[in-house]
């Protein structure tokens, strides 16, 4: 009964907007030839919208007779009619509207300080991302940068581009976008892109800004003025490139031809750190670019060595080239710790490795599956799988590997209530991996133990797809 009465009340308020002749606010909306006049009630506007509470004060409002006169030039009449109906009714429908109209409503809601509507639109776009993500992501991204209140949507877009960089860098509009869209992406530690590829794209963008006819292959013919122009254009971008995560060959082939655009102190840093083992850079950003929150560049290099069956305990230095790209498929804290989500995201992806932090001890352990994950029963045979540990301190000196010993039991297939299962008992995950005793480890089909915890949960876990460069 109460819901029915609320519906009746809401309809009567809407009728005030449509039928009442007791308006005391006149709003001229739009500009140029696209202007329309709307009438409203100050009591409702003040109660529903903090912008109008201020605008209808004595300092803002202009009086003509008994009416307050306002102008809203930055909103189109079509969008303002939608907004005004929302103010009176408290309801709005977005499903049938195209993305550009939704963005106009978003901009109007931001200008009018309609916080609830802003949050609703952001949630709507995030939940219906498949409808606009690939075609309009740059337009939505630009809109979020223009409106500080769109932080949730902006973070969603940044995280999405970081996981799938081609949405930005392969966009037909990439070379035309403003620098303000590129810088937040370059600052991300979780950008899933090799640093030499990041450099290539930044150079292409910079060249397009100074002269669309400049070509990568003709840089030996460039003038001093062209190098100076590129250095000026990329002055904000260069400190965000992780030069110290590139291999020596990538630096020589891709960066060194453009060394004229590098600040002298950065050029010296690069040479010193790649020629003098153990040197630490002092310029720019040194944090490794990658999606893992559990392991760093050296641990990734060690896993790559193990995949290539180089088991020597050699500490990897800055700039060592990793012959694989690691693509994040799932992270527990972001995507969930349940086994069903694991199979949805990781099945039939080819070679992968799993890394996890043991909740009880903060040990970093994991395993490499060179075949695939899938549901079923029985086992997958391989001679190349292994388990590993980086100890409690996640130091390269603590790295330990345990290779499979019974090849025909290397990977166990179970139903969707189980996650990754190595061997018959060696490392299993089941149900919600963050719950007590959801994971187990016991020496059986691999050479040695990687943790003394027989039953445990994880505080974080990640799965990476392994792609040969």
C-alpha positions as CSV (number, residue, x, y, z in Angstrom):
1,X,0.0,0.0,0.0
2,X,2.8,2.5,0.9
3,X,4.5,1.9,-2.5
4,X,1.2,2.6,-4.3
5,X,0.7,5.8,-2.3
6,X,4.3,6.9,-3.2
7,X,3.6,6.3,-6.9
8,X,0.5,8.4,-6.7
9,X,2.4,11.2,-4.9
10,X,5.2,11.0,-7.5
11,X,2.7,11.3,-10.4
12,X,1.0,14.3,-8.8
13,X,4.4,16.1,-8.5
14,X,5.0,15.4,-12.2
15,X,1.6,16.8,-13.0
16,X,2.7,20.0,-11.4
17,X,5.4,20.3,-14.0
18,X,3.1,19.5,-16.9
19,X,-0.1,21.3,-15.9
20,X,0.4,23.9,-13.1
21,X,0.0,27.6,-13.9
22,X,1.7,28.6,-10.6
23,X,5.3,28.7,-11.8
24,X,7.7,31.2,-10.4
25,X,10.9,30.3,-12.2
26,X,11.6,30.8,-15.9
27,X,14.8,29.1,-17.3
28,X,16.1,30.0,-20.7
29,X,18.0,26.9,-21.9
30,X,20.5,26.5,-24.8
31,X,22.2,29.1,-27.0
32,X,22.2,30.5,-30.5
33,X,19.1,29.3,-32.4
34,X,18.6,26.3,-30.1
35,X,17.0,28.0,-27.1
36,X,13.9,27.0,-25.3
37,X,12.1,28.4,-22.2
38,X,11.1,26.2,-19.3
39,X,8.9,27.0,-16.3
40,X,9.3,25.5,-12.9
41,X,8.7,25.9,-9.2
42,X,11.4,27.3,-7.0
43,X,10.4,25.2,-4.0
44,X,11.0,21.9,-5.9
45,X,14.1,23.1,-7.6
46,X,15.6,24.2,-4.2
47,X,14.6,21.0,-2.5
48,X,15.9,18.7,-5.2
49,X,19.0,20.5,-6.6
50,X,21.8,22.2,-4.6
51,X,22.8,24.2,-7.7
52,X,19.3,25.8,-7.9
53,X,19.3,26.4,-4.2
54,X,22.2,28.7,-4.7
55,X,21.1,30.0,-8.1
56,X,17.8,31.1,-6.7
57,X,19.4,33.1,-4.0
58,X,19.2,36.9,-4.1
59,X,22.8,37.0,-5.5
60,X,22.1,35.0,-8.6
61,X,18.4,35.3,-9.5
62,X,17.1,38.1,-11.7
63,X,13.5,39.1,-11.0
64,X,10.8,39.9,-13.6
65,X,7.6,40.5,-11.8
66,X,6.9,37.5,-9.6
67,X,9.3,35.2,-11.6
68,X,12.9,34.4,-11.1
69,X,14.8,34.4,-14.4
70,X,17.7,32.0,-15.0
71,X,19.8,31.0,-18.0
72,X,21.3,27.6,-18.7
73,X,23.4,28.1,-21.9
74,X,25.6,25.0,-21.5
75,X,22.7,22.5,-21.7
76,X,20.6,21.7,-24.7
77,X,16.8,22.0,-24.4
78,X,16.4,18.3,-25.1
79,X,18.7,17.2,-22.3
80,X,17.3,19.8,-19.9
81,X,13.8,18.5,-20.4
82,X,15.1,15.1,-19.3
83,X,16.9,16.6,-16.3
84,X,13.8,18.6,-15.3
85,X,11.6,15.5,-15.4
86,X,14.2,13.8,-13.2
87,X,14.1,16.6,-10.7
88,X,10.4,16.4,-10.4
89,X,9.9,12.6,-10.6
90,X,13.1,11.2,-9.2
91,X,13.2,8.7,-12.1
92,X,15.1,8.5,-15.4
93,X,15.5,5.9,-18.2
94,X,18.8,5.5,-19.9
95,X,18.5,2.1,-21.6
96,X,16.9,3.4,-24.8
97,X,19.3,6.4,-25.1
98,X,22.4,6.4,-27.3
99,X,25.8,6.9,-25.6
100,X,26.2,10.5,-26.8
101,X,22.9,11.5,-25.3
102,X,23.8,9.8,-22.0
103,X,27.1,11.7,-22.0
104,X,25.2,15.0,-22.5
105,X,23.0,14.1,-19.5
106,X,26.1,13.2,-17.5
107,X,27.6,16.7,-18.3
108,X,24.4,18.4,-17.3
109,X,24.1,16.4,-14.1
110,X,27.6,17.5,-13.2
111,X,26.9,21.2,-13.9
112,X,23.7,21.1,-11.9
113,X,25.4,19.2,-9.0
114,X,23.0,16.3,-9.2
115,X,25.2,13.8,-7.4
116,X,22.7,11.0,-7.2
117,X,22.1,11.2,-10.9
118,X,25.8,11.3,-11.6
119,X,26.4,8.1,-9.6
120,X,23.5,6.4,-11.4
121,X,24.8,7.3,-14.8
122,X,28.3,6.1,-14.0
123,X,26.9,2.8,-12.7
124,X,24.8,2.4,-15.8
125,X,27.8,2.9,-18.1
126,X,29.9,0.5,-16.1
127,X,27.2,-2.2,-16.0
128,X,26.4,-1.9,-19.8
129,X,30.1,-1.6,-20.8
130,X,29.7,-4.1,-23.7
131,X,27.4,-1.7,-25.5
132,X,29.9,1.2,-25.7
133,X,33.4,0.1,-24.6
134,X,35.0,-0.6,-27.9
135,X,33.3,2.1,-30.0
136,X,33.1,5.0,-27.6
137,X,35.6,4.5,-24.8
138,X,37.7,7.5,-25.8
139,X,34.7,9.8,-25.8
140,X,33.6,8.5,-22.4
141,X,37.1,8.8,-21.1
142,X,37.3,12.4,-22.3
143,X,34.0,13.1,-20.6
144,X,35.3,11.7,-17.2
145,X,38.4,14.0,-17.5
146,X,36.2,17.0,-18.0
147,X,34.1,16.3,-14.9
148,X,36.0,15.7,-11.6
149,X,32.9,14.1,-10.1
150,X,33.1,11.1,-12.5
151,X,35.9,9.4,-10.6
152,X,34.3,5.9,-10.5
153,X,33.8,5.8,-14.2
154,X,37.2,7.3,-14.9
155,X,38.9,4.7,-12.7
156,X,37.0,1.9,-14.5
157,X,38.1,3.2,-17.9
158,X,41.7,3.5,-16.8
159,X,41.7,0.0,-15.4
160,X,40.0,-1.3,-18.6
161,X,42.5,0.3,-20.9
162,X,45.4,-0.9,-18.7
163,X,44.1,-4.5,-19.1
164,X,43.4,-4.1,-22.8
165,X,45.7,-1.3,-24.1
166,X,44.6,-1.8,-27.7
167,X,41.4,0.0,-26.8
168,X,43.5,3.2,-26.7
169,X,46.7,2.6,-28.7
170,X,45.0,0.8,-31.6
171,X,42.1,3.3,-31.8
172,X,41.8,5.1,-35.1
173,X,41.6,8.3,-33.1
174,X,44.7,7.7,-31.0
175,X,47.0,10.0,-32.9
176,X,44.4,12.8,-32.6
177,X,43.8,12.6,-28.8
178,X,44.9,15.1,-26.3
179,X,47.9,14.5,-24.1
180,X,45.6,14.7,-21.0
181,X,44.2,11.2,-22.0
182,X,47.7,9.7,-22.4
183,X,49.5,10.8,-19.3
184,X,47.2,9.0,-16.8
185,X,47.7,5.7,-18.7
186,X,51.5,6.1,-18.8
187,X,51.4,6.6,-15.0
188,X,49.7,3.2,-14.4
189,X,51.9,0.4,-13.0
190,X,49.3,-2.1,-14.2
191,X,49.5,-1.2,-17.9
192,X,49.6,-4.6,-19.6
193,X,52.1,-3.7,-22.3
194,X,55.7,-4.3,-22.9
195,X,57.7,-1.1,-22.4
196,X,59.2,-1.0,-25.8
197,X,55.7,-1.1,-27.3
198,X,54.7,1.8,-25.0
199,X,57.6,3.7,-26.3
200,X,56.7,3.0,-29.9
201,X,53.2,4.3,-29.4
202,X,54.2,7.4,-27.6
203,X,56.7,8.3,-30.3
204,X,54.1,7.8,-33.0
205,X,51.7,10.0,-31.1
206,X,54.4,12.7,-30.6
207,X,55.3,12.6,-34.3
208,X,51.7,13.1,-35.3
209,X,51.4,16.2,-33.2
210,X,54.3,18.0,-34.8
211,X,54.0,16.7,-38.4
212,X,51.7,13.9,-39.5
213,X,54.0,13.3,-42.5
214,X,57.0,12.4,-40.3
215,X,58.0,8.7,-40.6
216,X,59.6,6.3,-38.1
217,X,62.0,5.0,-40.7
218,X,63.4,8.3,-41.9
219,X,64.7,9.7,-38.6
220,X,68.3,9.9,-40.0
221,X,67.0,12.7,-42.3
222,X,65.3,14.6,-39.5
223,X,66.4,18.2,-38.8
224,X,67.5,19.5,-35.4
225,X,64.3,21.5,-35.3
226,X,62.2,18.3,-35.7
227,X,64.0,16.6,-32.9
228,X,63.6,19.7,-30.7
229,X,59.9,19.8,-31.5
230,X,59.4,16.2,-30.6
231,X,61.3,16.6,-27.3
232,X,59.1,19.6,-26.4
233,X,55.9,17.7,-27.4
234,X,56.9,14.7,-25.2
235,X,58.4,16.5,-22.3
236,X,55.6,15.3,-20.0
237,X,55.6,11.8,-21.3
238,X,59.3,11.0,-21.2
239,X,59.6,10.8,-17.4
240,X,56.8,8.2,-17.4
241,X,58.5,5.7,-19.7
242,X,60.1,2.8,-17.8
243,X,63.4,2.8,-19.8
244,X,65.0,0.7,-17.0
245,X,62.6,-2.1,-17.7
246,X,63.7,-2.4,-21.4
247,X,66.3,-4.8,-22.6
248,X,69.5,-3.5,-24.0
249,X,68.5,-4.6,-27.5
250,X,65.2,-2.7,-27.4
251,X,67.0,0.4,-26.1
252,X,69.5,0.3,-28.9
253,X,67.0,-0.5,-31.7
254,X,64.1,1.8,-30.6
255,X,65.3,4.4,-28.1
256,X,68.8,5.3,-29.1
257,X,67.9,6.6,-32.6
258,X,65.8,9.2,-30.7
259,X,68.3,9.9,-28.0
260,X,68.4,13.6,-29.1
261,X,65.0,14.1,-27.4
262,X,66.1,12.6,-24.0
263,X,67.1,15.0,-21.2
264,X,70.9,14.6,-20.7
265,X,70.5,13.3,-17.1
266,X,68.1,10.6,-18.4
267,X,70.5,9.6,-21.2
268,X,73.3,9.2,-18.7
269,X,71.1,7.2,-16.3
270,X,70.2,4.8,-19.0
271,X,73.8,4.2,-20.1
272,X,75.1,3.8,-16.5
273,X,72.3,1.4,-15.4
274,X,72.8,-0.9,-18.4
275,X,76.6,-0.9,-18.4
276,X,77.3,-0.9,-14.7
277,X,75.6,-3.8,-13.0
278,X,73.9,-3.0,-9.8
279,X,73.4,0.7,-10.5
280,X,70.1,2.3,-9.5
281,X,68.5,4.9,-11.7
282,X,67.9,8.4,-10.4
283,X,65.7,9.8,-13.1
284,X,62.2,9.0,-14.1
285,X,60.2,5.9,-13.0
286,X,61.9,2.6,-12.2
287,X,58.9,0.6,-10.9
288,X,58.3,-2.4,-13.3
289,X,55.3,-2.1,-15.6
290,X,53.1,-5.1,-15.1
291,X,49.8,-6.4,-13.8
292,X,51.1,-8.3,-10.8
293,X,50.6,-7.0,-7.3
294,X,52.4,-10.1,-5.9
295,X,55.6,-10.4,-7.8
296,X,58.0,-8.0,-9.5
297,X,60.2,-8.0,-12.7
298,X,62.9,-10.3,-11.2
299,X,60.4,-12.9,-10.1
300,X,58.8,-12.8,-13.6
301,X,62.2,-13.2,-15.1
302,X,62.9,-16.2,-12.9
303,X,59.6,-17.8,-13.9
304,X,60.5,-17.3,-17.6
305,X,63.9,-19.0,-16.9
306,X,62.1,-21.9,-15.3
307,X,59.8,-22.2,-18.3
308,X,62.9,-22.3,-20.5
309,X,64.4,-24.9,-18.1
310,X,67.1,-22.7,-17.0
311,X,67.1,-23.6,-13.3
312,X,70.4,-21.8,-12.3
313,X,69.9,-19.4,-9.4
314,X,71.1,-16.3,-11.2
315,X,69.9,-12.9,-10.0
316,X,68.3,-11.0,-12.9
317,X,69.6,-7.5,-13.4
318,X,67.8,-4.4,-14.5
319,X,66.8,-4.4,-18.2
320,X,67.0,-8.2,-18.7
321,X,64.8,-9.1,-21.7
322,X,61.9,-11.5,-20.8
323,X,61.0,-13.6,-23.9
324,X,57.4,-13.8,-22.8
325,X,54.5,-11.5,-22.3
326,X,52.3,-12.1,-19.2
327,X,48.7,-11.2,-19.6
328,X,46.6,-11.0,-16.4
329,X,43.5,-13.2,-16.6
330,X,42.2,-12.9,-13.1
331,X,43.0,-11.3,-9.8
332,X,41.2,-12.3,-6.6
333,X,40.8,-8.9,-5.1
334,X,39.5,-7.5,-8.4
335,X,37.5,-10.4,-9.9
336,X,36.7,-12.7,-7.0
337,X,38.2,-15.7,-5.3
338,X,35.6,-18.3,-6.4
339,X,36.4,-21.3,-8.6
340,X,33.6,-20.6,-11.1
341,X,35.1,-17.2,-12.0
342,X,38.5,-18.9,-12.3
343,X,37.2,-21.3,-15.0
344,X,35.2,-18.6,-16.8
345,X,38.4,-16.5,-17.2
346,X,41.1,-19.1,-17.4
347,X,39.9,-22.2,-19.1
348,X,41.3,-23.0,-22.6
349,X,43.7,-20.0,-22.5
350,X,46.8,-22.1,-23.1
351,X,49.9,-22.0,-20.9
352,X,49.4,-20.0,-17.7
353,X,50.9,-19.6,-14.3
354,X,49.2,-19.1,-10.9
355,X,50.7,-17.1,-8.1
356,X,49.2,-16.6,-4.7
357,X,50.0,-15.2,-1.2
358,X,49.4,-17.6,1.6
359,X,47.2,-15.8,4.1
360,X,48.7,-17.4,7.2
361,X,52.3,-16.6,6.4
362,X,52.5,-14.2,3.5
363,X,54.5,-16.8,1.5
364,X,54.4,-16.3,-2.3
365,X,53.8,-19.7,-4.1
366,X,52.4,-20.8,-7.4
367,X,52.5,-23.2,-10.3
368,X,53.0,-23.3,-14.1
369,X,50.6,-25.2,-16.3
370,X,52.1,-25.5,-19.9
371,X,48.9,-27.0,-21.4
372,X,45.5,-25.4,-20.3
373,X,42.9,-25.4,-17.6
374,X,39.6,-27.1,-18.2
375,X,36.8,-28.9,-16.2
376,X,36.4,-32.6,-16.4
377,X,37.9,-35.6,-14.7
378,X,41.2,-37.4,-14.8
379,X,44.6,-35.8,-15.5
380,X,46.5,-33.9,-18.2
381,X,50.0,-35.2,-18.8
382,X,53.1,-33.0,-19.2
383,X,56.8,-33.0,-18.4
384,X,57.1,-29.3,-18.2
385,X,54.8,-28.1,-15.4
386,X,56.3,-27.0,-12.1
387,X,55.5,-25.4,-8.7
388,X,57.5,-22.6,-7.2
389,X,58.0,-20.5,-4.1
390,X,59.5,-17.1,-3.5
391,X,59.4,-17.4,0.3
392,X,58.0,-15.0,2.8
393,X,60.0,-12.0,1.7
394,X,59.5,-12.5,-2.1
395,X,63.2,-12.2,-2.7
396,X,64.8,-13.7,-5.7
397,X,67.4,-15.4,-3.5
398,X,64.6,-17.4,-1.8
399,X,63.3,-18.7,-5.2
400,X,62.6,-22.4,-5.2
401,X,61.2,-24.7,-8.0
402,X,59.6,-28.1,-7.8
403,X,59.3,-29.8,-11.2
404,X,56.7,-32.5,-11.9
405,X,57.9,-36.1,-11.2
406,X,54.9,-38.2,-12.2
407,X,54.1,-36.7,-15.6
408,X,50.8,-38.4,-16.2
409,X,49.4,-36.8,-13.0
410,X,50.8,-33.3,-13.6
411,X,47.5,-31.4,-13.9
412,X,44.2,-32.7,-12.3
413,X,40.9,-31.9,-13.9
414,X,37.9,-31.4,-11.6
415,X,34.4,-29.9,-11.8
416,X,33.8,-26.1,-11.4
417,X,33.9,-26.3,-7.6
418,X,37.6,-26.7,-7.9
419,X,40.1,-24.1,-9.1
420,X,43.8,-24.9,-10.2
421,X,44.9,-28.4,-9.2
422,X,48.5,-29.5,-9.6
423,X,49.2,-33.2,-9.2
424,X,46.9,-35.4,-7.1
425,X,47.6,-33.5,-3.9
426,X,50.5,-31.1,-4.5
427,X,48.6,-27.8,-4.9
428,X,44.9,-27.6,-5.0
429,X,42.4,-24.7,-4.7
430,X,38.7,-25.2,-4.1
431,X,35.5,-23.2,-3.6
432,X,36.2,-19.7,-2.3
433,X,40.0,-19.6,-2.1
434,X,40.0,-16.8,0.5
435,X,38.1,-19.0,3.0
436,X,39.9,-21.1,5.7
437,X,41.3,-24.5,4.5
438,X,40.1,-23.9,0.9
439,X,43.6,-24.6,-0.5
440,X,45.9,-27.5,0.2
441,X,49.4,-28.7,-0.5
442,X,51.1,-32.1,0.0
443,X,54.1,-33.7,-1.7
444,X,53.0,-36.3,-4.2
445,X,53.6,-35.9,-7.9
446,X,56.1,-33.0,-7.8
447,X,59.7,-33.2,-6.6
448,X,59.5,-31.4,-3.3
449,X,57.2,-29.3,-1.1
450,X,56.8,-25.6,-1.8
451,X,55.0,-24.7,1.5
452,X,54.8,-26.5,4.9
453,X,51.1,-25.4,5.2
454,X,48.9,-28.4,4.4
455,X,45.7,-26.4,4.6
456,X,45.5,-22.7,4.0
457,X,43.6,-19.8,2.4
458,X,45.0,-17.0,0.2
459,X,44.9,-13.3,0.7
460,X,45.5,-12.7,-3.0
461,X,46.0,-14.7,-6.1
462,X,46.6,-14.1,-9.8
463,X,46.6,-16.1,-13.1
464,X,48.6,-15.0,-16.1
465,X,48.4,-16.2,-19.6
466,X,51.9,-16.7,-21.1
467,X,52.5,-15.4,-24.6
468,X,55.8,-16.0,-26.5
469,X,57.1,-12.6,-27.8
